[in-house]
Amino acid sequence: MAASPDSVFQSLDNGNSPLELLMIGSSSEDAARIAAALRNSGQPVRLESTETREGLLRLLETEPADLVTINADSTALPPEQAIEMVREENPAASIILLSEHPPQWAEYASQAGLRDLLHSISTGRLVFAIQREYQTLLLRQELARLRDQLQGAEARFQKLLRSTRDAVAYLHEGTHIQSNPVYQELFGLSPEDMRGLTMLDLVAPEDRDDFRHLLKRARKEEFAEQELLFRHRQGGTFRARISVSPTQVHDEHCVQVIIRTEDAEDELQARINELIDRDPQTRLLNRHAFVRALESIQSGQGLPEDGLLMEVSIDNFAELCDREGLDKADCLLNEAAETLRGHFGGDLLSRFGDHEFLVLTRTDQAPDSAAAACLDALYQADLRSRCELDEEPEFSLGVIPTRQSEGLSALELVRRCRRAARQAREERQTQNEPISVFNDEMSGFADPGVNTEIVGMIDGALERDGFRLLYQPIVSLEGDTRE
């Protein structure tokens, strides 16, 4: 028995997302019948219907329609007017025309660019047409999303290509089709010079056979790398490592070329070392770099006899942060760092703590005189007015001569210097004396509540690399709390 067209429902896979449908000129009974047929076919639907011009205006003001059926036989709202109103709000709307006499509207439907023309009582065909147009709508939306993603990816790629420190180019049949500024600068070429230029022209004659072999490997979907001799536009040559790999640009098979010179690698390594060893705010050495440098000097030629290890602390820094704000506190740190850098010149200077600086300097002055000169330089810098502070920054200085370092580790020397600084802070508050020079009486000086035995064990383990990793927490970069 042949199946009736009205009983055939075909449901397309749309992820069960609800279909937004606007029916114009159809009665509420017809609209309910179509909605029921769609739901029975497995398609969720949100239906709006109207038979008047005023009702259509109200619905279109709420939300422009994407899927629309229009009853051409309606006398209350002519189809031409309804189509014009819908397309005024959404030119890309899919419109299906319904009529009890479809042949009479065939020419008009074709000229108006409608998506379909159906008999108004053919429910099965109408459901199929609605689902087909809905699927097309979803595909158009997905295509638009993918185009946006592609444009975003292309923009990010171009930004990355321009900002990378490597010389990068793309070749098609050995000819440059794209290159970044680093690549052009490496060979002394302008973007205009790169047009139509083959990569072979940039390779020294004695290495061209090797370069051809690299390109052949790249065309075979292989990654290849080799050191070659290249020619500069000015006539000189330089040796660099080139890596080639197959890729695609605008659906064209091409070869990606990356050239790295030793100078670029050395510069990158120097930059990495700077980031590791320097405080990002003041550009001074950080704590670990300072201790490492101190240990290196001590194990090498030894600490100088006329040297001093000095700590400079901004005692009221926390209060200034609370009262003056972080911007002014950061200004104070930077200005204090610049003042100390200017005062100590090329001496080993670091930001050792949040508001503490440590310096290894050489001087023929007595320790307290050297500290007093440093303190005077800080006050002469007029940091209060330069950072627009309401309160005067307060400093305390602890000093230990390096001649007292015999038999001491670098960490112990630093610890004794910091003990002197802590005592200076206490004496500044009670006796208005901001400078303290370490002496044997401070050997037992410690913060209340600090277990000196445990501190000694930790220092010993640090010196002998005696720590073992027993547990390392793993944190998800995507925010998964289960990891």
C-alpha positions as CSV (number, residue, x, y, z in Angstrom):
1,M,0.0,0.0,0.0
2,A,1.5,3.3,-1.0
3,A,2.1,5.8,1.7
4,S,0.1,9.1,1.5
5,P,2.3,12.2,1.2
6,D,0.4,13.8,4.1
7,S,1.5,10.9,6.4
8,V,5.2,11.0,5.5
9,F,7.3,13.0,8.0
10,Q,11.0,13.2,7.7
11,S,12.9,14.6,10.7
12,L,16.3,16.0,10.0
13,D,19.0,16.0,12.7
14,N,19.0,19.4,14.3
15,G,20.2,18.7,17.8
16,N,16.6,19.0,19.1
17,S,16.9,22.7,19.1
18,P,13.5,24.4,18.9
19,L,12.4,25.7,15.6
20,E,11.2,29.3,15.5
21,L,8.4,29.5,13.0
22,L,6.1,32.4,11.9
23,M,2.9,31.6,10.1
24,I,1.2,34.6,8.3
25,G,-2.3,34.5,7.0
26,S,-3.1,31.0,8.3
27,S,-5.9,30.4,10.8
28,S,-5.1,29.4,14.4
29,E,-6.5,25.9,13.7
30,D,-4.1,25.5,10.7
31,A,-1.2,26.8,12.7
32,A,-1.9,24.4,15.5
33,R,-2.2,21.5,13.1
34,I,1.2,22.3,11.6
35,A,2.8,22.7,15.0
36,A,1.4,19.3,16.1
37,A,2.7,17.7,12.9
38,L,6.2,19.1,13.5
39,R,6.2,17.9,17.1
40,N,5.0,14.5,16.1
41,S,7.9,14.3,13.7
42,G,10.3,14.9,16.5
43,Q,10.9,18.6,15.9
44,P,10.5,21.0,18.8
45,V,8.8,24.2,17.6
46,R,8.0,27.6,18.9
47,L,5.2,28.9,16.7
48,E,3.8,32.4,16.3
49,S,0.9,33.1,13.9
50,T,-1.0,36.2,12.8
51,E,-3.6,37.1,10.2
52,T,-3.4,40.9,10.3
53,R,-0.9,43.6,9.4
54,E,-0.9,45.0,13.0
55,G,-0.2,41.5,14.4
56,L,2.7,41.0,12.0
57,L,4.2,44.4,12.9
58,R,4.1,43.5,16.6
59,L,5.7,40.1,16.1
60,L,8.5,41.5,13.8
61,E,9.3,44.2,16.3
62,T,9.8,41.5,19.0
63,E,12.2,39.4,16.9
64,P,12.9,39.2,13.1
65,A,11.7,35.9,11.7
66,D,14.0,33.4,10.0
67,L,11.4,30.8,8.9
68,V,8.1,32.1,7.6
69,T,5.1,30.6,5.9
70,I,2.7,33.0,4.1
71,N,-0.9,32.1,3.0
72,A,-1.3,33.6,-0.4
73,D,-5.1,33.2,-0.3
74,S,-5.4,35.5,2.8
75,T,-7.6,38.5,2.1
76,A,-6.7,40.4,5.3
77,L,-3.0,40.6,4.5
78,P,-1.8,40.3,0.8
79,P,1.2,38.1,0.4
80,E,3.2,40.9,-1.4
81,Q,2.8,43.1,1.6
82,A,3.7,40.4,4.0
83,I,6.8,39.4,2.1
84,E,7.9,43.1,2.0
85,M,7.5,43.5,5.7
86,V,9.3,40.3,6.6
87,R,12.3,41.1,4.3
88,E,12.5,44.6,5.6
89,E,13.3,43.2,9.0
90,N,15.3,40.1,7.8
91,P,16.4,40.0,4.2
92,A,17.7,36.5,4.6
93,A,14.5,35.0,5.9
94,S,13.3,31.7,4.3
95,I,9.8,32.1,3.0
96,I,7.4,29.3,2.0
97,L,4.3,30.4,0.1
98,L,1.0,28.4,0.7
99,S,-2.0,28.4,-1.6
100,E,-5.0,26.2,-2.5
101,H,-4.1,26.9,-6.1
102,P,-0.2,26.8,-6.3
103,P,0.1,27.0,-10.1
104,Q,-1.4,30.5,-10.0
105,W,1.5,31.7,-7.8
106,A,4.3,29.7,-9.4
107,E,5.7,32.6,-11.5
108,Y,5.4,35.1,-8.7
109,A,7.1,32.7,-6.2
110,S,10.0,32.3,-8.7
111,Q,10.4,36.0,-9.3
112,A,10.2,36.8,-5.5
113,G,12.9,34.3,-4.7
114,L,10.8,32.3,-2.3
115,R,12.1,29.0,-1.0
116,D,9.1,26.9,-1.9
117,L,5.4,26.9,-3.0
118,L,3.1,24.3,-1.6
119,H,-0.5,23.4,-1.4
120,S,-1.9,24.7,1.9
121,I,-3.5,21.4,2.8
122,S,-0.5,19.2,2.2
123,T,0.7,19.0,5.8
124,G,3.3,16.3,5.2
125,R,5.1,18.2,2.4
126,L,4.9,21.4,4.4
127,V,6.5,19.7,7.4
128,F,9.2,18.3,5.2
129,A,9.8,21.7,3.6
130,I,10.0,23.5,7.0
131,Q,12.5,21.0,8.3
132,R,14.5,21.2,5.2
133,E,14.6,25.0,5.4
134,Y,15.4,24.8,9.1
135,Q,18.3,22.5,8.4
136,T,19.5,24.9,5.7
137,L,19.2,27.8,8.2
138,L,21.3,25.9,10.8
139,L,23.9,25.2,8.1
140,R,24.0,28.9,7.2
141,Q,24.5,29.8,10.8
142,E,27.2,27.2,11.2
143,L,28.9,28.4,8.1
144,A,28.8,32.0,9.4
145,R,30.3,30.9,12.7
146,L,33.1,29.0,10.9
147,R,33.8,32.0,8.7
148,D,34.1,34.1,11.8
149,Q,36.4,31.5,13.4
150,L,38.5,31.4,10.2
151,Q,38.8,35.1,10.1
152,G,39.8,35.2,13.8
153,A,42.3,32.4,13.3
154,E,43.8,34.2,10.3
155,A,44.0,37.5,12.3
156,R,45.8,35.7,15.1
157,F,48.1,33.9,12.7
158,Q,49.1,37.2,11.1
159,K,49.7,38.8,14.5
160,L,51.8,35.8,15.6
161,L,53.7,35.9,12.3
162,R,54.5,39.5,12.7
163,S,55.4,39.3,16.4
164,T,57.6,36.1,16.4
165,R,61.3,36.6,16.8
166,D,62.0,33.8,14.2
167,A,62.4,34.5,10.5
168,V,59.4,32.8,8.9
169,A,58.3,32.5,5.3
170,Y,56.0,30.4,3.1
171,L,57.0,29.1,-0.3
172,H,54.9,27.8,-3.2
173,E,56.9,26.0,-5.8
174,G,60.0,27.6,-4.2
175,T,58.7,31.1,-4.5
176,H,57.9,33.4,-1.6
177,I,54.2,34.0,-1.0
178,Q,54.4,35.4,2.5
179,S,57.1,36.4,5.0
180,N,57.3,38.2,8.3
181,P,59.3,41.4,9.0
182,V,62.1,39.4,10.8
183,Y,62.7,37.4,7.7
184,Q,62.8,40.4,5.5
185,E,65.2,42.2,7.8
186,L,67.4,39.1,8.0
187,F,68.0,39.3,4.3
188,G,67.8,43.1,4.0
189,L,64.7,42.9,1.7
190,S,61.5,45.0,1.6
191,P,58.1,43.5,1.1
192,E,58.2,44.6,-2.6
193,D,61.5,42.8,-3.0
194,M,60.0,39.6,-1.8
195,R,57.4,39.4,-4.5
196,G,58.3,36.7,-7.0
197,L,61.6,36.1,-5.3
198,T,62.6,32.4,-5.1
199,M,64.2,31.1,-1.9
200,L,67.0,29.6,-4.0
201,D,68.2,33.2,-4.7
202,L,68.9,33.7,-1.0
203,V,71.0,30.5,-0.6
204,A,74.7,30.6,-1.3
205,P,75.6,28.7,-4.5
206,E,77.6,26.0,-2.6
207,D,74.6,25.0,-0.5
208,R,71.8,25.1,-3.1
209,D,71.8,21.4,-3.7
210,D,71.3,20.8,0.0
211,F,68.4,23.3,-0.1
212,R,66.8,21.5,-3.0
213,H,67.0,18.3,-1.1
214,L,65.3,19.9,1.9
215,L,62.4,21.1,-0.3
216,K,62.0,17.7,-1.8
217,R,61.7,16.2,1.7
218,A,59.1,18.9,2.6
219,R,57.0,18.0,-0.4
220,K,57.0,14.4,0.8
221,E,55.3,15.5,4.0
222,E,58.5,15.4,6.0
223,F,60.0,17.8,8.4
224,A,63.6,18.6,7.6
225,E,66.3,20.8,9.2
226,Q,69.8,21.7,8.3
227,E,72.4,24.5,8.6
228,L,73.0,26.4,5.4
229,L,74.9,29.4,4.1
230,F,72.7,32.3,3.0
231,R,73.3,35.5,1.1
232,H,72.4,39.0,2.2
233,R,71.2,41.6,-0.2
234,Q,74.2,43.7,0.6
235,G,76.5,40.9,-0.7
236,G,77.6,39.3,2.6
237,T,76.9,35.8,3.7
238,F,75.8,34.3,7.0
239,R,75.2,30.8,8.3
240,A,71.9,29.8,10.0
241,R,69.8,26.8,10.7
242,I,66.8,26.4,8.5
243,S,63.8,24.1,9.1
244,V,61.2,23.3,6.5
245,S,57.8,21.5,6.8
246,P,54.8,21.0,4.6
247,T,51.7,23.1,5.3
248,Q,48.8,24.8,3.5
249,V,48.0,28.4,2.8
250,H,44.6,29.2,1.3
251,D,44.1,25.5,0.4
252,E,47.4,25.6,-1.6
253,H,50.2,23.1,-0.6
254,C,53.3,25.1,0.3
255,V,56.4,24.9,2.5
256,Q,56.9,26.7,5.8
257,V,60.4,27.9,6.3
258,I,61.9,29.0,9.7
259,I,65.4,30.4,9.9
260,R,67.2,30.7,13.3
261,T,70.5,32.4,13.6
262,E,72.9,31.9,16.5
263,D,72.5,35.6,17.4
264,A,68.8,35.3,17.7
265,E,69.1,32.2,19.9
266,D,71.7,34.0,22.1
267,E,69.5,37.0,22.4
268,L,66.5,34.8,23.3
269,Q,68.5,33.0,25.9
270,A,69.7,36.3,27.4
271,R,66.1,37.5,27.5
272,I,65.0,34.3,29.3
273,N,67.9,34.6,31.8
274,E,66.9,38.1,32.5
275,L,63.3,37.1,33.1
276,I,64.5,34.4,35.5
277,D,67.0,36.5,37.4
278,R,65.5,40.0,37.4
279,D,62.7,41.4,39.5
280,P,60.1,42.4,36.9
281,Q,59.2,45.7,38.6
282,T,62.6,47.2,39.5
283,R,64.8,45.3,37.1
284,L,67.1,44.5,40.0
285,L,68.4,41.0,40.7
286,N,65.8,38.9,42.5
287,R,66.5,37.0,45.7
288,H,67.6,33.7,44.1
289,A,69.9,35.4,41.6
290,F,71.5,37.5,44.3
291,V,72.2,34.5,46.5
292,R,73.5,32.5,43.5
293,A,75.8,35.4,42.6
294,L,77.0,35.7,46.2
295,E,77.8,32.0,46.4
296,S,79.6,32.2,43.0
297,I,81.8,35.0,44.3
298,Q,82.4,33.3,47.6
299,S,83.4,30.0,45.9
300,G,85.5,31.7,43.3
301,Q,87.9,34.5,44.2
302,G,86.2,34.9,47.6
303,L,84.4,37.9,49.1
304,P,86.5,41.1,49.2
305,E,88.1,42.1,52.5
306,D,86.8,45.6,52.1
307,G,83.3,44.5,51.3
308,L,80.0,45.1,53.0
309,L,76.7,43.3,52.8
310,M,74.0,45.8,53.4
311,E,70.2,45.5,53.7
312,V,68.0,48.6,53.1
313,S,64.4,48.2,54.3
314,I,61.4,50.6,53.8
315,D,59.9,50.0,57.2
316,N,56.5,51.7,56.7
317,F,56.0,50.3,53.3
318,A,52.9,48.2,54.3
319,E,51.3,51.2,55.9
320,L,52.0,53.4,52.8
321,C,50.4,50.7,50.6
322,D,47.2,50.9,52.8
323,R,47.0,54.6,53.1
324,E,48.5,55.9,49.9
325,G,47.6,53.2,47.4
326,L,49.5,50.6,45.4
327,D,50.4,53.0,42.6
328,K,52.3,55.4,44.9
329,A,53.8,52.4,46.8
330,D,55.1,51.0,43.5
331,C,56.5,54.4,42.6
332,L,58.3,54.5,45.9
333,L,59.9,51.1,45.2
334,N,61.0,52.1,41.7
335,E,62.4,55.4,42.8
336,A,64.2,53.8,45.8
337,A,65.7,51.2,43.5
338,E,66.9,53.9,41.1
339,T,68.4,55.9,43.9
340,L,70.3,52.8,45.2
341,R,71.4,51.9,41.7
342,G,72.8,55.4,41.3
343,H,74.5,55.3,44.7
344,F,76.1,51.9,44.4
345,G,76.9,52.0,40.7
346,G,77.9,48.6,39.4
347,D,77.8,46.8,42.8
348,L,75.7,43.7,43.3
349,L,72.2,45.0,44.1
350,S,69.0,43.1,44.5
351,R,65.4,43.5,45.5
352,F,65.6,40.8,48.2
353,G,62.1,41.0,49.6
354,D,58.8,42.9,49.1
355,H,60.3,46.2,50.4
356,E,63.9,45.2,51.1
357,F,67.0,45.7,49.1
358,L,70.3,43.8,49.6
359,V,73.7,45.0,48.2
360,L,77.2,43.7,48.2
361,T,79.5,46.7,47.9
362,R,83.2,47.6,48.4
363,T,84.2,50.6,50.3
364,D,87.1,52.0,52.4
365,Q,84.5,53.6,54.8
366,A,83.5,52.1,58.1
367,P,80.3,50.1,58.0
368,D,78.2,52.6,59.9
369,S,79.6,55.5,57.7
370,A,78.8,53.6,54.5
371,A,75.3,52.9,55.7
372,A,74.9,56.5,56.8
373,A,76.0,57.7,53.3
374,C,73.4,55.3,51.7
375,L,70.7,56.6,54.1
376,D,71.6,60.2,53.3
377,A,71.3,59.4,49.5
378,L,67.8,58.1,50.0
379,Y,66.7,61.2,52.0
380,Q,68.4,63.5,49.5
381,A,66.4,61.9,46.7
382,D,63.2,63.4,48.2
383,L,61.2,60.3,47.5
384,R,58.2,61.7,49.3
385,S,57.6,64.5,46.9
386,R,58.6,62.5,43.8
387,C,56.0,59.9,44.6
388,E,53.5,62.5,46.0
389,L,53.3,60.7,49.4
390,D,51.6,62.2,52.4
391,E,54.0,60.5,54.8
392,E,57.8,60.3,54.8
393,P,59.1,56.9,54.0
394,E,61.2,55.4,56.9
395,F,64.3,53.4,56.3
396,S,66.5,51.1,58.4
397,L,69.8,49.6,57.4
398,G,71.6,46.5,58.5
399,V,75.3,46.0,57.7
400,I,77.8,43.2,58.0
401,P,81.5,43.4,56.9
402,T,82.4,40.5,54.5
403,R,85.6,39.9,56.5
404,Q,83.3,38.3,59.1
405,S,82.3,35.7,56.5
406,E,85.0,33.2,57.2
407,G,83.5,29.8,57.7
408,L,80.0,31.1,56.9
409,S,77.9,30.1,53.9
410,A,76.4,32.8,51.7
411,L,72.9,32.1,53.2
412,E,74.3,32.5,56.8
413,L,76.0,35.8,55.8
414,V,72.7,37.1,54.4
415,R,70.8,35.9,57.5
416,R,73.2,37.8,59.8
417,C,72.8,40.9,57.7
418,R,69.1,40.7,58.0
419,R,69.4,40.2,61.7
420,A,71.2,43.5,61.9
421,A,68.5,45.1,59.8
422,R,65.8,43.8,62.1
423,Q,67.6,45.2,65.1
424,A,68.0,48.5,63.3
425,R,64.2,48.6,62.8
426,E,63.7,48.1,66.5
427,E,66.3,50.7,67.5
428,R,64.9,53.2,65.1
429,Q,61.5,52.9,66.8
430,T,62.9,53.2,70.3
431,Q,66.2,55.1,70.0
432,N,65.7,56.8,66.5
433,E,68.8,54.9,65.3
434,P,68.1,53.4,61.8
435,I,71.5,51.8,61.3
436,S,72.8,48.6,62.8
437,V,76.1,46.8,62.2
438,F,76.2,43.1,62.9
439,N,78.3,42.0,65.9
440,D,78.7,38.8,67.9
441,E,76.0,39.8,70.3
442,M,73.5,39.4,67.5
443,S,74.4,35.8,66.9
444,G,71.6,34.7,69.1
445,F,69.2,37.3,68.0
446,A,66.0,35.8,66.5
447,D,62.4,36.7,65.9
448,P,60.1,35.6,68.7
449,G,58.4,32.3,68.0
450,V,61.1,31.2,65.4
451,N,62.6,27.8,66.0
452,T,66.2,28.4,65.2
453,E,67.0,24.6,65.1
454,I,64.4,24.1,62.3
455,V,65.7,27.1,60.5
456,G,69.2,25.7,60.7
457,M,68.0,22.3,59.3
458,I,66.3,24.0,56.4
459,D,69.4,26.1,55.6
460,G,71.5,23.0,55.7
461,A,69.2,21.1,53.4
462,L,69.2,24.1,51.0
463,E,73.0,24.1,50.9
464,R,73.3,20.3,50.3
465,D,70.3,20.0,48.0
466,G,68.6,17.8,50.5
467,F,65.0,18.4,49.7
468,R,62.9,15.7,48.1
469,L,59.6,16.2,46.3
470,L,57.0,14.0,48.0
471,Y,53.8,15.5,46.6
472,Q,53.1,17.8,43.7
473,P,49.6,19.1,43.2
474,I,48.3,19.3,39.7
475,V,46.1,22.2,38.8
476,S,43.9,22.1,35.7
477,L,44.5,25.0,33.4
478,E,40.9,24.7,32.3
479,G,39.5,25.0,35.8
480,D,38.6,21.3,36.4
481,T,38.3,21.0,40.2
482,R,38.6,17.2,40.0
483,E,42.3,17.5,39.2
